[in-house]
Amino acid sequence: MEIFVLRLGHRPARDKRISTHVALTSRAFGAKGIFFSTKDVDLEESVRDVAGRFGEGFEIRTGVKWKPFLRDFQGTKVHLTMYGVHVDDAIPRIRSEAKGRMLVVVGAEKVPAEVYQLADFNVAVGNQPHSEVAALAVFLDRLTQGEGLRSEFEGRLKVLPCERGKRVVDRGNAG
């Protein structure tokens, strides 16, 4: 299944760091790309820089008109909200009904009511306010049963797991 993320309400002056984390979490947990409703060239460059060093194959686009994008997306649409069905109850149904592609919607501020109607599933990772980064990570991890974190990235830099210290291999231009 190809998973994409749509972030609504990015505010460049205020949300630069958290939006970068939403993008990098999407990538690390197996999403193929992320789309932002607000144009932010600096955010695009920052995420592309990381993907360029640690492994390509992740799409980022900002300035997407969210309503037609969400409405016209071909695949399953999942909105992460604290008002939805608990993630543990929703995941089995999502897995059984999901089409070949999935769009996961996360908000930065109050999400328009229309999003709840356009989504196939409104899913809560707990029913308390918390970070959209945490909600996205928990949802993607449960959806992929941990396999998203085992994705292999063919980048210039490769982090080698170790108990202590940092081991990074620089593969130069080889992918």
N, C-alpha and C positions, 0 to 999 in steps of 0.2 A: 504494500500500500504506500502510495506517495502522500506525505503529510506536508501541508503548508500552514503558515500562521498569518493571521491578519491582526495587526495592532491598531486599535482605534484610539484617537485622541492624543497622539504624541505631541508634546509641547517642547520644541527644541531647546529653549532656554532653561527649562526646568527638568525635563525628563531625559536628557542626553545619556546619562550613565545607566539609568534603569532600562531605557529602551535598548541600549547596547547589550545589556544583560539578557533582555527578552530575546534578542536576535541570537546571541551566542548560545543561550540555553536551547533555543529551537534547534540550532545546528547540532549541538553536542548530543541531544537526545533523539536525533534521527530525522528531523524535518528537512525537507529539500529546499525550502525557501521561506522568506518572510516578506510581507507587504505592509507598508505603513500608510495611514490615511493622510499624513502630513508630509510635505516635501522637506527633506533634510539631506543635502548632499554630503555634509560632514559625517553623518551617521552611516550613509552608504559606503563612503571611503573607509571609515574605521572598520566596519564589519568585513568589507572586501579585503582589507589589509590582513586581518587575522586569517580569513579563509585562504588567502594567498600563501601565507606562511605555513599554516597547519593543515591545509587540504582544501582544494577547490570543490566545486560541485554544489555550492550553496548560493541560491539566488536571493538578492535583496532589491526591493524597489520601493521608493517612497513617493508620496504624492498620488496615491491610488484613490480614485473616487470609490469609497467603501461601499456605498449602497448598491450601485450596479454590479460591482465586483462580487459582493456577497450574494446578491440575487442571482447572478448568472453563473456562479461557480458550479462546475459539473462535478459533483461528488457529494460526500457527506459533510454537513456543516455542524460543527460543535462549538457552542458558545460557553466559555468558562465564566461562571458567575456564582456568587455565594448564595443566590436564590434558587439554584437549580436542583436537580436530582443528585443525591450523593454519588460521588465518583464510583464507589464500589458497587452500587446498584445499577449505574448507567453503563459501565464498561462491557459487561456481557452482552447487553442489547446492542451496543454500538458495534462490537466485534461481529455480531451475527447479521446486522443490517447494513453495515458500511459498504459503500461502493468502492471502486478502485482508487479514488482520491479522497483526501480529507482536508478540510479547512478548519483550523482551530482559531476561534476569535477570542482575543483578550483586549480589555479596555485599559485606558490610562486614567480616565475620569468617568463620570456618569455615562453609561452606554444608552443610546437611544432605544426606546421601547421597541422600535421596529426590528432590532437585532434579535430579540427574543422570538419574534414571529418568523423571521427568515431562517433561523437555526432549526436544524432537524433535532438537535439535542441541546438542552440547557443543563449544564453539568456543574455541580458544586464540589469543590475540593474543600469540604468543611463548610459550615454555614456561618463563618465569622469573617470579618474583614482581615485580609492579609495580602501579601505581595502577589502580583500577577506572575512574577518569575517563579515563585514557589508553586503556584497553582499549575502553571504550564509544565514545570518539571515533574510534578507528581502525576499529572494526567498522562503525559507522554510516556513516562516510565511504566505506569500501570497498563496503558494501552499496548505497548510493545513488549510487555513482560520482561523488561530489562534489556531487551536486545538493542534498543536505540543507543544505549551507552557502549555497546560493543561494535559500533560502526567503525570501519577502517577508513581513514582519511589518507590520501596520497599527497602529502604536502612536502615542502622543503624541510620542515622541522617535524620530528617525530619524538614524542615523549615516551620514554621507556619506563614502565612501572618499576618502582623499587621501594623498599621499606623506609629508607632514609636517604636524604639528599635529593638531588635533581639530576636526572639523566636525560639529556636531549641530544638526538642525533641530527646533525645538519647534513641533509642529503644533497645540498647544492641545488642545481637545476633539475636533478633527476627526480621523477615523481613516483 
